[in-house]
Amino acid sequence: MDGLSCVGMAIDLFNKLTVAFPERSDSFALVSCEEVVDDPSNYCIHSPNTKKEHVMVAARIALGDSDPRSGIVLLDPGYHINRPIVAMKDRLYPHTGWFVQDKSGKTVKEYNYELTGDEFVSWQVKEHKQSRLKSWENLIYVRRAFTKSIEVTEKRSLIYNFKSFVVRTRKGTHAGMYANVNSRNIALFYPENGERMAIKLDLDDIDSPIFLKEVDKLAGFVESTSQMTTSHLMTLIRNFTRVLDDTEFIKDVQAIDRCLEED
């Protein structure tokens, strides 16, 4: 995993928390998330079709002595959320409520987390893109710790068509690159003059000077936080390109992804 997937990052964070706060180690746990649930009110954790596509760290809290107020603290490095999320049962302070998670170009994404009973946290998403609003709901199962993150979520992540490499700072997403196995393009993004620049490159031009120049520019933002140089990034991209060249393998991956999404 090497800490690059949501599973790897959550496990790494969980281990660091239990070492830093040994007296609170029993409070921390990995929890699972089902994304884009069509019918949350009828969702069943025991359904054979549940995918458990995402993993994060959670801690139960109780505030006050005589009549404690219960809540959940969520830590989600996999979605590059640079703040603890507090979901109080009574939805009072320090309940986080709605906040802007990402604002880039013409797109604004907002998140909200609410406890629904003792089993789930409802993770609501609003995406404003130009004049269009798109919304959906994810469900985080918090009643028990998720013990099969590697067997289930990590394997599911390997099949996703969308691949990304992201570098974060304390302020959030900083720079990185992403691609889809359905195309032969890769997008690089990094800050420039106070704005996020996004450059789309054709993988068939991987040996061109323009391609190398853009990767070198990205490496300038990546190296200080992840120790990945231009050479490391180019090796990563070349390996991805070689995988795309195996058309029979890609067809199999796409077929498995479609089957999982149609469940």
Disulfide bonds with the S-S distance in Angstrom:
none
